[in-house]
Amino acid sequence: MAEALRELNPRYGTDVPVRCCEDGAEADAVREAEPGIDWSVVEMYRPGVDRAKATGDGLWLNTSLVTPDRAARAIEKPDLTAWYEIENPTRVVSVDGGPPADDYSNLTIVVPEDQRQIVHAVPEGGTRPPCVSPDADMVMPTGDLWVLVQARQPDRILCPECTARHP
């Protein structure tokens, strides 16, 4: 991972210190030993492997889903988040046309065949993207990083305008 960061931008390891730690406790110790540095902790994990987590905010990356070069891009540009525009969203309807039963036994989930998700990118904390269709049935901001959505969501359509703005 550290090598992927250096390949992406040579300032990693020279102007920007990079430390590789075995677990969160070691990362916390590094931060405490050098309090003059504004550390950004990126925790790489794989499902099923337990490691102590670092304290405070950080970026968690699942190494079973993210290649080192994609992870480096996420670390380099973590300020873009994804918004999902969902056309023809999943709906819950009553099978008998009445109100929901107390035990919900008369409800069913309907997933339209023409359902699709278009993923947009905005700066972190930004408002609704201007390229979202005014007719959109549902628009949801997420905490998903744009660069990671690009890599691992083949079933979703990336907005061409957002892709041009944020390659």
Helices and strands as residue ranges (DSSP letters): H 2-8, H 24-33, E 42-45, E 59-62, H 68-76, E 80-87, E 91-94, E 107-110, E 116-123, E 138-145, H 146-152, E 157-158, H 160-165
